[in-house]
């Protein structure tokens, strides 16, 4: 152990700090974000958050003694450049900013998506909090008189107030409907999305450009941004319970939408279903609350995909004794009874409710690890079918049910992978050999390929993609896992990234206190799904846990004004800090600016003459 090296607990929300990038040598490794260790390791170096300058020297000395190598600090980003998360693809900072005093109007073209108008109104409220005024939001007909200057114009390719430059049109069409172009100058703002969704993402970036100057003047940083997502699907897997009625809307409004996530895979087994309400646990969510979550998500251009665990992980069916006759192994109720028609009558009735609530394009039906607990087959063993055949028949039955209603099926992929085809989570080998089913599956099934062990690459994503499946790479909380999975998805040309949450069932708002290391990975997933590989993990200019806390507390994009009075301290001064013994000790103030200046959050008037 390094001498005097503290061993703090898992990271909690705090202040952003510099980082030390430390080379690793053989035999030394760090386990990131666990109970007793901290840091981010990529196989060659580890990045540690440094809490304070007072401890830094002691820690650096200890680590240098341990490693026998120098330790280099990675400085925080330069001042004056706002933090943009996720990092845009192309950014050119301008030399001049747009001041919001007096507050300009926000203009949108007639006929634009109503959700975009409401998003512009929310942006106007946020900007008004910065400038202390009110930004009017106006919907105008194209060509209806001259446009005021300055103004903030929010447009799409199909609906614009003035013609969009041809080269911008070409860029937006090339990059797809989630792309946007943003130009901020002293004369105003022009935001054009390839679609309403693209313009919505542009508004999230525009909000991150708000600033307060040294004299509390409000403005938007001058910039030109051309931006688009690396991955088409950028999703978060969540568990629904009765706290989700308040918790999930907070996540959507404060985290997922600002960070440009466009999908939620919502696990809904623990719902008080109208068909069989008696099987619901105390923490079950109500169906109408699920409907409201889906509506809030749609308002923010986020698609909700319901996940109903089937075949395995069917705890939601057996939390009460009412359905134990449908358990394959009644002594360990985990998988449902595949040889009983009553099972499918029940599942299909629940699915009818799911489809009515969400009106989804996709439904995720689980099917992972179904042989991991209990005996399978047991009650159905007398029918003489193999595990792989029961697996194939179950998928075929539920696929046909969804297909007949115009809905596509999603499945976890672990039982379809053989050992050697993936680094981990390849559960389809002997003795059950369920991976043999893969070749016969319809290619319009979406496979969610989950791997949680950090690795440089995840080859099964490319394997399944080459076989014709639409594939989502699924990561968990390890930072390297998230970054490498996003990169593997991009290299394979797969659909996207699904960030999973496994915090236990029931009252999942407690995850803020007990599983924060999982939640802070949401920020990393948003970052690397939008802009794969950028910035590299060791050079990430923020702490994801800090940023998540700021988002949840609405501190990230909030103006920090302080009310108060100015106090004249001149009559109390009795020591001159310029010249004399203080300056000789290196603490003189000769370099401090004079006049009215703001240092941190405090306003000072500093005399211009040393004798004062």
C-alpha positions as CSV (number, residue, x, y, z in Angstrom):
1,X,0.0,0.0,0.0
2,X,1.2,3.5,-0.7
3,X,2.2,5.4,2.5
4,X,-0.5,7.7,3.9
5,X,-2.8,6.9,0.9
6,X,-6.5,7.4,1.9
7,X,-9.0,4.8,0.9
8,X,-12.3,6.6,0.5
9,X,-15.7,5.0,0.0
10,X,-17.5,4.9,-3.3
11,X,-17.8,8.4,-5.0
12,X,-20.7,10.6,-4.0
13,X,-21.9,13.9,-5.5
14,X,-19.4,16.6,-4.8
15,X,-17.3,19.3,-6.4
16,X,-15.6,18.8,-9.8
17,X,-11.8,18.4,-9.3
18,X,-8.7,17.8,-11.3
19,X,-7.6,14.3,-12.0
20,X,-4.4,12.4,-11.9
21,X,-3.6,10.0,-14.7
22,X,-1.4,7.2,-13.4
23,X,0.4,4.6,-15.5
24,X,-0.3,1.0,-14.5
25,X,2.3,-1.7,-14.4
26,X,1.9,-5.5,-14.3
27,X,0.4,-6.8,-11.1
28,X,-1.3,-3.5,-10.2
29,X,-4.9,-2.9,-11.0
30,X,-7.8,-0.8,-9.8
31,X,-11.5,-1.9,-9.5
32,X,-13.4,1.2,-10.5
33,X,-16.4,2.6,-8.5
34,X,-16.8,-0.3,-6.0
35,X,-17.4,0.0,-2.3
36,X,-13.7,0.4,-1.3
37,X,-11.9,1.7,-4.3
38,X,-12.2,4.5,-6.7
39,X,-10.8,5.4,-10.1
40,X,-11.2,4.6,-13.8
41,X,-8.8,2.1,-15.3
42,X,-8.4,1.3,-19.0
43,X,-5.7,-1.3,-18.8
44,X,-2.7,1.1,-19.1
45,X,-3.5,3.9,-16.7
46,X,-5.9,4.9,-13.9
47,X,-7.6,8.2,-13.5
48,X,-8.4,9.3,-9.9
49,X,-10.4,12.3,-8.8
50,X,-8.3,14.5,-6.5
51,X,-10.4,16.0,-3.6
52,X,-8.3,19.0,-2.6
53,X,-4.9,20.7,-3.0
54,X,-4.1,20.1,0.7
55,X,-4.2,16.3,0.2
56,X,-2.9,16.2,-3.3
57,X,0.8,16.5,-2.4
58,X,0.6,13.6,0.1
59,X,-1.3,11.4,-2.3
60,X,1.0,12.1,-5.2
61,X,4.1,11.2,-3.1
62,X,2.4,8.0,-1.9
63,X,1.5,7.0,-5.5
64,X,4.9,7.8,-6.8
65,X,6.5,5.7,-4.1
66,X,4.1,2.9,-5.0
67,X,4.6,3.1,-8.7
68,X,8.2,4.3,-9.0
69,X,7.0,6.6,-11.7
70,X,5.9,10.2,-11.9
71,X,2.3,11.1,-11.5
72,X,0.9,13.8,-13.8
73,X,-2.2,15.9,-13.1
74,X,-4.8,16.5,-15.8
75,X,-6.0,20.1,-15.4
76,X,-9.6,21.1,-15.5
77,X,-11.0,22.7,-18.7
78,X,-10.0,26.3,-19.4
79,X,-12.3,28.9,-18.0
80,X,-14.7,30.7,-20.3
81,X,-15.5,27.6,-22.4
82,X,-18.8,26.1,-21.2
83,X,-19.1,22.4,-20.6
84,X,-21.2,20.8,-23.3
85,X,-22.5,17.3,-22.5
86,X,-22.7,15.2,-24.6
87,X,-19.8,16.7,-26.5
88,X,-20.9,18.0,-29.9
89,X,-19.4,16.5,-33.0
90,X,-18.2,19.9,-34.5
91,X,-17.7,23.1,-32.5
92,X,-16.2,26.4,-33.5
93,X,-16.2,29.0,-30.8
94,X,-16.9,32.6,-31.8
95,X,-15.2,35.7,-30.7
96,X,-18.3,37.5,-29.5
97,X,-21.3,36.5,-27.5
98,X,-25.0,37.3,-27.6
99,X,-26.1,39.3,-24.6
100,X,-29.7,38.8,-23.4
101,X,-30.2,42.4,-22.2
102,X,-32.8,43.4,-23.3
103,X,-34.3,39.9,-23.6
104,X,-34.7,38.9,-27.3
105,X,-37.8,37.0,-28.6
106,X,-37.8,33.3,-29.4
107,X,-39.3,32.7,-32.9
108,X,-40.7,29.5,-34.4
109,X,-42.4,28.9,-37.7
110,X,-46.0,28.2,-38.0
111,X,-46.9,24.5,-38.3
112,X,-43.9,23.2,-36.3
113,X,-44.3,20.3,-33.9
114,X,-46.2,21.6,-30.8
115,X,-43.7,19.8,-28.6
116,X,-40.9,21.9,-30.0
117,X,-42.9,25.1,-29.2
118,X,-43.4,24.0,-25.6
119,X,-39.6,23.1,-25.4
120,X,-38.8,26.6,-26.6
121,X,-41.1,28.0,-23.9
122,X,-39.2,26.1,-21.3
123,X,-35.9,27.3,-22.7
124,X,-37.3,30.9,-22.6
125,X,-38.1,30.5,-18.9
126,X,-34.6,29.2,-18.2
127,X,-33.0,32.0,-20.1
128,X,-35.2,34.5,-18.3
129,X,-33.9,33.3,-15.0
130,X,-30.4,34.3,-16.2
131,X,-31.2,37.7,-17.5
132,X,-33.9,38.6,-15.0
133,X,-36.4,39.4,-17.8
134,X,-38.9,37.6,-20.0
135,X,-38.2,36.1,-23.4
136,X,-41.4,36.2,-25.5
137,X,-42.1,33.0,-27.5
138,X,-43.8,33.7,-30.8
139,X,-45.0,31.4,-33.6
140,X,-44.8,33.3,-36.9
141,X,-45.8,32.6,-40.5
142,X,-42.8,32.5,-42.9
143,X,-42.4,35.8,-44.8
144,X,-44.6,37.7,-42.3
145,X,-42.6,40.9,-42.2
146,X,-39.0,41.5,-41.1
147,X,-37.6,39.4,-38.2
148,X,-36.6,41.3,-35.1
149,X,-32.9,41.5,-34.3
150,X,-31.6,40.1,-32.2
151,X,-33.9,37.1,-31.9
152,X,-33.6,33.3,-31.2
153,X,-35.0,31.3,-34.1
154,X,-35.9,27.7,-33.7
155,X,-36.6,26.0,-37.1
156,X,-36.6,22.7,-39.0
157,X,-35.7,21.8,-42.5
158,X,-39.4,21.5,-43.4
159,X,-40.6,24.5,-41.3
160,X,-38.3,27.6,-41.4
161,X,-38.8,31.3,-41.2
162,X,-36.2,32.0,-43.9
163,X,-34.4,29.8,-46.4
164,X,-31.9,27.5,-44.9
165,X,-28.4,27.8,-46.4
166,X,-27.9,25.1,-49.0
167,X,-24.8,23.7,-47.4
168,X,-26.6,23.5,-44.0
169,X,-29.4,21.6,-45.8
170,X,-27.0,19.2,-47.3
171,X,-25.3,18.6,-43.9
172,X,-28.6,18.0,-42.1
173,X,-29.9,15.6,-44.7
174,X,-26.7,13.6,-44.7
175,X,-26.6,13.3,-40.9
176,X,-30.2,12.3,-40.3
177,X,-33.3,13.5,-38.5
178,X,-31.6,14.0,-35.1
179,X,-28.9,16.4,-36.5
180,X,-29.0,20.1,-35.9
181,X,-27.1,23.3,-36.8
182,X,-26.7,26.0,-34.2
183,X,-25.2,29.5,-34.8
184,X,-24.9,32.0,-31.9
185,X,-23.7,35.5,-32.8
186,X,-24.3,39.0,-31.3
187,X,-27.0,39.5,-34.0
188,X,-29.0,36.5,-32.7
189,X,-29.4,32.7,-32.7
190,X,-30.4,30.4,-35.5
191,X,-31.1,26.8,-34.7
192,X,-32.2,24.5,-37.5
193,X,-32.9,20.8,-36.9
194,X,-33.2,18.1,-39.6
195,X,-36.5,17.4,-37.8
196,X,-38.4,18.6,-34.7
197,X,-36.4,16.1,-32.7
198,X,-33.1,17.5,-34.0
199,X,-34.2,21.0,-33.1
200,X,-35.2,19.8,-29.7
201,X,-31.7,18.4,-29.1
202,X,-30.3,21.7,-30.3
203,X,-32.3,23.5,-27.6
204,X,-30.7,21.3,-25.0
205,X,-27.2,22.4,-26.2
206,X,-28.4,26.1,-26.4
207,X,-29.4,25.9,-22.7
208,X,-25.8,24.8,-21.9
209,X,-24.4,28.0,-23.6
210,X,-26.2,30.3,-21.1
211,X,-23.8,32.2,-18.9
212,X,-23.5,35.1,-16.4
213,X,-20.6,37.4,-16.9
214,X,-18.4,39.1,-14.2
215,X,-21.0,41.8,-13.7
216,X,-23.9,39.4,-13.9
217,X,-24.7,40.2,-17.5
218,X,-26.5,37.3,-19.0
219,X,-25.7,35.9,-22.5
220,X,-25.2,33.0,-24.8
221,X,-21.7,31.9,-25.8
222,X,-20.9,32.7,-29.4
223,X,-20.4,29.5,-31.3
224,X,-21.3,27.5,-34.5
225,X,-22.1,23.8,-33.8
226,X,-22.9,21.0,-36.3
227,X,-24.0,18.1,-34.4
228,X,-25.5,14.6,-34.8
229,X,-25.6,11.4,-32.8
230,X,-23.1,8.6,-33.4
231,X,-25.7,6.0,-32.4
232,X,-29.3,6.0,-33.5
233,X,-30.6,4.3,-30.3
234,X,-29.5,5.8,-27.0
235,X,-31.5,4.2,-24.3
236,X,-31.8,3.7,-20.6
237,X,-33.2,0.6,-18.9
238,X,-35.3,1.4,-15.8
239,X,-37.3,-0.6,-13.3
240,X,-40.9,0.6,-12.7
241,X,-42.4,0.7,-9.2
242,X,-44.8,3.0,-7.3
243,X,-42.0,5.6,-6.8
244,X,-41.6,5.7,-10.6
245,X,-44.6,8.0,-10.9
246,X,-42.4,10.9,-9.6
247,X,-38.9,9.6,-10.0
248,X,-39.0,8.7,-13.7
249,X,-40.4,12.1,-14.8
250,X,-37.6,13.8,-12.9
251,X,-35.0,11.6,-14.7
252,X,-36.6,12.4,-18.1
253,X,-36.9,16.1,-17.6
254,X,-33.6,16.8,-15.8
255,X,-31.2,14.1,-17.0
256,X,-32.3,12.1,-20.1
257,X,-33.7,14.9,-22.3
258,X,-30.9,17.4,-21.5
259,X,-28.3,14.7,-22.3
260,X,-30.1,13.7,-25.5
261,X,-31.1,10.1,-24.7
262,X,-34.0,9.1,-27.0
263,X,-35.3,5.8,-25.5
264,X,-36.3,4.2,-22.2
265,X,-36.7,0.4,-21.9
266,X,-39.1,0.3,-18.9
267,X,-39.4,-3.0,-17.0
268,X,-43.1,-3.1,-16.1
269,X,-43.7,-6.6,-14.5
270,X,-44.5,-5.1,-11.1
271,X,-47.6,-3.3,-12.2
272,X,-51.1,-3.6,-10.7
273,X,-52.5,-5.1,-13.9
274,X,-56.3,-4.9,-14.3
275,X,-56.4,-8.5,-15.4
276,X,-54.9,-9.9,-12.2
277,X,-54.4,-7.1,-9.6
278,X,-54.1,-9.6,-6.8
279,X,-50.6,-10.7,-7.9
280,X,-49.2,-7.1,-7.5
281,X,-46.7,-6.5,-4.6
282,X,-47.1,-3.5,-2.3
283,X,-44.6,-1.5,-4.4
284,X,-46.4,-2.0,-7.7
285,X,-47.0,0.9,-10.0
286,X,-50.5,1.7,-11.3
287,X,-51.2,1.4,-15.0
288,X,-52.2,5.1,-15.3
289,X,-48.9,6.1,-13.8
290,X,-47.1,4.1,-16.5
291,X,-49.3,5.9,-19.2
292,X,-48.2,9.3,-17.7
293,X,-44.5,8.3,-17.8
294,X,-44.9,7.4,-21.4
295,X,-46.6,10.7,-22.2
296,X,-43.9,12.8,-20.5
297,X,-41.2,10.8,-22.3
298,X,-43.0,11.5,-25.7
299,X,-43.2,15.2,-24.8
300,X,-39.4,15.1,-24.6
301,X,-38.9,13.1,-27.9
302,X,-38.1,9.9,-25.9
303,X,-39.6,6.6,-26.9
304,X,-40.7,4.2,-24.1
305,X,-40.4,0.5,-24.8
306,X,-42.1,-1.7,-22.2
307,X,-40.1,-4.8,-20.9
308,X,-42.2,-7.7,-19.5
309,X,-39.9,-10.5,-18.3
310,X,-41.0,-13.8,-19.8
311,X,-39.8,-17.4,-19.6
312,X,-37.2,-16.6,-16.9
313,X,-37.0,-13.8,-14.2
314,X,-40.7,-14.2,-13.7
315,X,-40.6,-13.1,-10.1
316,X,-43.4,-10.6,-10.9
317,X,-45.8,-13.5,-11.5
318,X,-45.0,-15.3,-8.2
319,X,-44.6,-12.6,-5.6
320,X,-48.0,-13.8,-4.2
321,X,-49.1,-17.5,-4.3
322,X,-52.0,-17.0,-6.7
323,X,-50.1,-18.2,-9.8
324,X,-47.8,-20.8,-8.4
325,X,-49.5,-23.5,-10.5
326,X,-47.9,-21.7,-13.5
327,X,-44.4,-22.0,-12.2
328,X,-42.2,-24.6,-14.0
329,X,-40.6,-25.5,-10.7
330,X,-43.0,-24.8,-7.8
331,X,-40.3,-25.1,-5.2
332,X,-38.3,-22.3,-6.8
333,X,-40.8,-20.2,-8.9
334,X,-38.6,-18.4,-11.4
335,X,-39.5,-19.7,-14.9
336,X,-43.1,-20.1,-16.0
337,X,-44.7,-23.4,-17.0
338,X,-43.9,-23.7,-20.7
339,X,-46.1,-26.8,-21.3
340,X,-49.3,-25.3,-20.0
341,X,-51.6,-23.3,-22.3
342,X,-52.9,-21.4,-19.2
343,X,-49.4,-19.7,-19.0
344,X,-49.8,-18.2,-22.5
345,X,-53.4,-17.1,-21.9
346,X,-52.2,-15.2,-18.8
347,X,-49.1,-13.7,-20.6
348,X,-51.0,-12.6,-23.6
349,X,-53.7,-11.0,-21.5
350,X,-51.0,-8.9,-19.7
351,X,-49.5,-8.1,-23.1
352,X,-52.8,-6.7,-24.3
353,X,-52.8,-4.3,-21.4
354,X,-49.2,-3.4,-22.1
355,X,-50.0,-2.6,-25.8
356,X,-53.0,-0.5,-24.8
357,X,-51.0,1.6,-22.3
358,X,-47.9,2.3,-24.4
359,X,-48.9,1.9,-28.0
360,X,-45.3,0.8,-28.6
361,X,-43.4,-0.1,-31.7
362,X,-41.3,-2.6,-29.7
363,X,-41.9,-4.8,-26.7
364,X,-39.0,-6.4,-24.8
365,X,-39.8,-9.9,-23.6
366,X,-36.6,-10.8,-21.6
367,X,-35.8,-14.5,-22.0
368,X,-32.4,-14.2,-20.3
369,X,-30.9,-16.7,-17.8
370,X,-34.1,-18.8,-17.7
371,X,-32.2,-22.0,-16.7
372,X,-30.2,-20.3,-13.9
373,X,-32.6,-21.1,-11.0
374,X,-34.9,-24.0,-10.3
375,X,-35.4,-27.1,-12.5
376,X,-36.1,-26.5,-16.2
377,X,-38.0,-28.3,-17.6
378,X,-39.7,-29.9,-14.5
379,X,-43.5,-29.9,-14.7
380,X,-43.2,-29.9,-18.5
381,X,-40.5,-32.6,-18.6
382,X,-43.0,-35.4,-19.3
383,X,-43.6,-34.0,-22.8
384,X,-40.1,-35.0,-23.7
385,X,-38.8,-31.8,-25.3
386,X,-35.3,-30.4,-24.8
387,X,-34.5,-27.1,-23.2
388,X,-33.6,-25.6,-26.6
389,X,-36.9,-26.8,-28.1
390,X,-38.9,-25.2,-25.3
391,X,-36.9,-22.0,-25.8
392,X,-37.6,-22.0,-29.5
393,X,-41.3,-22.7,-29.1
394,X,-41.8,-20.0,-26.5
395,X,-40.1,-17.4,-28.6
396,X,-42.1,-18.5,-31.7
397,X,-45.4,-18.3,-29.7
398,X,-44.8,-14.8,-28.3
399,X,-43.2,-13.5,-31.5
400,X,-46.4,-14.5,-33.4
401,X,-48.6,-12.7,-30.9
402,X,-46.7,-9.4,-31.2
403,X,-46.2,-9.7,-35.0
404,X,-49.9,-10.1,-35.5
405,X,-50.3,-6.7,-33.8
406,X,-47.7,-4.9,-35.7
407,X,-45.2,-4.8,-32.8
408,X,-41.5,-6.0,-33.0
409,X,-40.0,-8.2,-30.3
410,X,-36.8,-7.5,-28.3
411,X,-34.9,-10.2,-26.4
412,X,-31.8,-10.4,-24.2
413,X,-29.1,-12.2,-26.2
414,X,-27.2,-14.2,-23.6
415,X,-29.1,-17.5,-24.1
416,X,-28.4,-17.2,-27.9
417,X,-24.6,-17.0,-27.5
418,X,-22.1,-19.9,-27.1
419,X,-19.1,-19.7,-24.9
420,X,-16.3,-18.3,-27.0
421,X,-18.6,-16.0,-28.9
422,X,-18.5,-13.3,-26.2
423,X,-16.3,-12.2,-23.3
424,X,-19.1,-13.0,-20.8
425,X,-22.9,-13.5,-20.7
426,X,-22.7,-16.3,-23.2
427,X,-25.2,-18.8,-21.7
428,X,-26.3,-20.8,-24.7
429,X,-23.7,-23.6,-24.6
430,X,-23.8,-27.1,-23.2
431,X,-25.7,-28.8,-21.8
432,X,-28.8,-27.0,-22.9
433,X,-27.3,-25.6,-26.2
434,X,-30.0,-22.9,-26.5
435,X,-27.7,-21.0,-28.9
436,X,-28.7,-23.5,-31.5
437,X,-32.0,-21.7,-31.7
438,X,-30.4,-18.5,-33.1
439,X,-30.2,-19.6,-36.7
440,X,-33.9,-20.2,-36.9
441,X,-35.1,-16.9,-35.4
442,X,-36.7,-14.2,-37.5
443,X,-34.3,-11.4,-38.3
444,X,-36.6,-8.6,-37.3
445,X,-36.2,-9.6,-33.6
446,X,-34.0,-7.0,-31.8
447,X,-31.3,-8.7,-29.7
448,X,-30.0,-6.8,-26.7
449,X,-26.5,-8.1,-26.2
450,X,-25.5,-7.4,-22.6
451,X,-22.0,-7.7,-21.3
452,X,-20.9,-6.0,-18.0
453,X,-17.3,-7.1,-17.6
454,X,-15.0,-4.3,-18.8
455,X,-13.2,-5.3,-22.0
456,X,-11.5,-3.5,-24.9
457,X,-14.2,-4.7,-27.3
458,X,-17.3,-6.8,-27.4
459,X,-17.1,-9.1,-30.5
460,X,-20.6,-10.6,-30.2
461,X,-22.2,-7.3,-31.1
462,X,-20.6,-7.6,-34.5
463,X,-21.3,-11.3,-34.8
464,X,-25.0,-10.9,-34.3
465,X,-25.1,-7.8,-36.6
466,X,-23.4,-9.8,-39.4
467,X,-26.0,-12.5,-39.0
468,X,-28.7,-10.0,-39.9
469,X,-30.1,-9.0,-36.4
470,X,-30.7,-5.5,-35.3
471,X,-28.5,-5.3,-32.2
472,X,-28.3,-3.1,-29.1
473,X,-25.1,-3.3,-27.0
474,X,-26.0,-3.2,-23.3
475,X,-23.7,-1.9,-20.6
476,X,-23.8,-1.5,-16.9
477,X,-22.0,0.8,-14.4
478,X,-18.3,0.3,-15.1
479,X,-17.0,3.4,-17.0
480,X,-14.8,1.3,-19.3
481,X,-17.7,-1.0,-20.0
482,X,-19.8,1.9,-21.1
483,X,-17.2,3.5,-23.3
484,X,-16.0,0.3,-24.9
485,X,-19.6,-1.0,-25.6
486,X,-20.5,2.2,-27.4
487,X,-17.4,1.9,-29.5
488,X,-18.1,-1.7,-30.3
489,X,-21.6,-0.8,-31.4
490,X,-20.3,1.9,-33.6
491,X,-17.7,-0.3,-35.2
492,X,-20.2,-3.1,-35.9
493,X,-22.7,-0.6,-37.4
494,X,-25.3,-1.8,-34.8
495,X,-28.4,0.1,-33.7
496,X,-27.3,1.6,-30.4
497,X,-26.5,1.5,-26.7
498,X,-28.8,0.5,-23.9
499,X,-27.6,1.4,-20.4
500,X,-29.0,-1.0,-17.9
501,X,-30.0,-0.5,-14.2
502,X,-30.0,-3.3,-11.7
503,X,-30.8,-1.9,-8.3
504,X,-33.3,-4.5,-7.0
505,X,-37.0,-4.4,-7.3
506,X,-39.3,-2.1,-5.3
507,X,-38.8,1.5,-4.2
508,X,-36.0,2.2,-6.6
509,X,-35.7,5.9,-5.7
510,X,-33.4,4.5,-3.0
511,X,-30.9,3.9,-5.7
512,X,-29.8,7.5,-5.2
513,X,-28.4,6.5,-1.8
514,X,-27.4,2.9,-2.3
515,X,-26.5,2.5,-6.0
516,X,-25.3,6.0,-7.0
517,X,-22.4,4.4,-8.9
518,X,-25.0,2.9,-11.3
519,X,-26.9,6.1,-11.8
520,X,-23.8,8.2,-12.6
521,X,-23.1,5.8,-15.5
522,X,-26.2,7.3,-17.2
523,X,-24.1,10.4,-17.9
524,X,-21.3,8.3,-19.5
525,X,-23.8,6.4,-21.6
526,X,-25.3,9.6,-22.9
527,X,-21.9,11.0,-23.6
528,X,-20.5,8.0,-25.5
529,X,-23.7,7.1,-27.3
530,X,-23.9,10.6,-28.8
531,X,-20.3,11.1,-29.6
532,X,-18.5,7.7,-29.5
533,X,-15.0,7.8,-28.0
534,X,-15.0,11.5,-27.4
535,X,-13.7,12.7,-25.1
536,X,-11.5,9.7,-24.1
537,X,-12.4,8.5,-20.7
538,X,-9.2,9.5,-19.0
539,X,-9.6,13.0,-20.4
540,X,-13.3,13.4,-19.4
541,X,-13.5,17.1,-18.3
542,X,-16.0,16.4,-15.5
543,X,-17.0,13.9,-12.9
544,X,-20.2,12.0,-14.1
545,X,-21.4,11.7,-10.5
546,X,-21.0,15.5,-9.9
547,X,-22.8,16.3,-13.2
548,X,-25.7,13.9,-12.4
549,X,-26.1,15.5,-9.0
550,X,-26.2,18.9,-10.6
551,X,-28.8,17.8,-13.1
552,X,-31.0,16.2,-10.5
553,X,-30.8,19.3,-8.3
554,X,-31.2,21.6,-11.3
555,X,-27.9,23.3,-10.4
556,X,-26.1,22.6,-13.7
557,X,-27.8,25.2,-15.8
558,X,-29.1,27.5,-13.1
559,X,-27.8,31.1,-12.7
560,X,-26.0,31.6,-9.4
561,X,-27.0,35.1,-8.4
562,X,-26.4,36.4,-4.9
563,X,-28.5,39.1,-3.3
564,X,-26.8,41.3,-0.6
565,X,-25.3,44.7,0.1
566,X,-21.9,46.2,-0.5
567,X,-19.9,46.9,2.7
568,X,-17.0,49.4,2.7
569,X,-14.1,47.8,4.5
570,X,-11.6,50.6,3.9
571,X,-12.0,52.1,7.5
572,X,-11.1,48.8,9.0
573,X,-8.0,48.1,6.9
574,X,-4.7,48.2,8.9
575,X,-2.3,46.1,6.8
576,X,-0.9,46.9,3.4
577,X,-0.7,43.8,1.2
578,X,1.4,45.2,-1.6
579,X,5.0,45.5,-0.7
580,X,6.5,44.7,2.7
581,X,6.9,41.4,4.4
582,X,3.7,39.9,2.9
583,X,4.8,40.3,-0.7
584,X,8.2,38.9,0.3
585,X,6.5,35.8,1.4
586,X,4.8,35.5,-1.9
587,X,1.3,36.6,-0.9
588,X,1.2,40.1,-2.3
589,X,-1.9,41.2,-4.3
590,X,-0.1,43.1,-7.1
591,X,-1.7,40.8,-9.7
592,X,-5.3,41.2,-8.5
593,X,-7.5,43.3,-10.8
594,X,-8.8,46.6,-9.5
595,X,-12.1,48.4,-9.7
596,X,-15.4,46.6,-9.5
597,X,-14.7,42.9,-10.0
598,X,-16.4,39.6,-9.1
599,X,-14.2,37.0,-7.5
600,X,-16.1,33.7,-7.4
601,X,-19.6,34.7,-6.4
602,X,-18.6,37.9,-4.5
603,X,-18.6,41.5,-5.7
604,X,-15.6,43.6,-4.7
605,X,-14.5,47.2,-5.3
606,X,-10.7,47.0,-5.1
607,X,-8.7,50.2,-4.8
608,X,-6.6,51.2,-7.8
609,X,-3.7,52.6,-5.8
610,X,-1.4,50.7,-3.5
611,X,-1.6,53.3,-0.7
612,X,-5.3,52.6,-0.5
